[in-house]
Amino acid sequence: MFPGLGKGINPRKMAAMMKQMGIDIDELENVEEVIIRTTEKDIVFKDAQVTIMDAKGMKTYQIVGTPQEAAREVKIPEEDIKLVMEQTGSGGNEARSALKETKGDIAAAILKLSKTG
């Protein structure tokens, strides 16, 4: 990437070159954990080291650590549970279970309980 620089690059020289190009790199101190949330899972880094690279106002975060994945629990609003109960005549636990199984899909939960009930 940088002509004339071999494998044994001097870290100070690299830092100076990056500074000349307008790139600043800083480590974020005292990071306790980093969580990346997707709709289906959480990726948690409890031993994270975070580096911020600022290149002309565009910040890039780099995370180094050991990731642990955990499936996300679907949060079911009480209104959804009540609606499923009203539409199917089922109890609260049944409605909640059906909504969890259908990942919060009200129509699918109602159909599921209507077929089994």
N, C-alpha and C positions, 0 to 999 in steps of 0.2 A: 504494500500500500504506500509506503514511504520509500522512495528510491534512495539507495546508498545506506540503508539501515539493515544490518544483518540480524542474526538471531540474538546476539548479545547486546541488545539495545540498552543504553543507559536510561534509567527511569527519569532522571532529572532532565536529560536532553529531550525525552519524549514529552514530558510535562511542559517544557519551554516551547516546543514546537506546537503543541496543542493550544497553549496560551496565545501564541502568535496567530493561530487560525481562529481565535475567538471561541475556543472550547474550554469550559471550566469543568473540572470533576471534583466533587466533594462527597465525602461519606456522611450519611445521615447517622448521627450519634444516638445512642440510647434506644434503639429499636427493640421493642418487646416482642412483637409478632407482626406478621403481615398476612392478611387474609384476602384471597382472590375468590370472589363469589360468582358462581354461574347459576343458572336456573336449576341445575340438577345437583351440583356439588359445591363444597367449599374446599379450597386448597390452602392449607395453613402452614406457614413457616414460623416455627417458634424460635429457631436459632438464626434468624435472618440477618444478613449484612446487606444494607441498601446503599447503593452508590447512585448519585445524581449527576448526569452529564448535561450541562447546559451549553447548547450550540446555537448561539445567536438568538436566544429567547425560546428555543424549543428544548424542553426538558425531557430527558429520557431517564427512567428509573430502572436500575438493574438490581435484581434480587438474587442473592446467593444463599443457599441453605438447604435444609432437608425438608421437602414437602410431605405433608400428610393430607390425604384426601378423605373427606367425609361426605356422605350423601346428605342432601339438604332435606330437612323436615318440611313438608308442605304445611303452611299456616292456613287454617280454615277459619274464615270469619264466622262469627255467631249467626249473622244474618243468613249466610248460606246454609248453615245447619238447620235453622228454623224453616227456611224455604223448602228444603228437601223433606223435612218432617211433615210439613203441611201438604205437600204434593203426594207423598207416599203413605202417610199415616204411620210412619215408622217412629221409633224412639230416637232420642238424641245420640246414643252410642252407635246405633245402626247407621244413622245419617252421617255421623262423623267418620266412621269406618269406610263407608261407601265413598265419601268425598276424598279421603286419603288415598284409597285404592285408585281412584280416577284422577288423582293429582289436582283436585279442586274443581274438576269439570262438573258443574251442577247438573246439566242435562244428562250426562253419562251416569251420574250417581242416581238420579231419579229413575232412569231406565233400568239400571242394575237392580235397584230395590223393587221396582214394579214387577220385574221378571221373577224375582225370588219370593216376593210377597204374594 
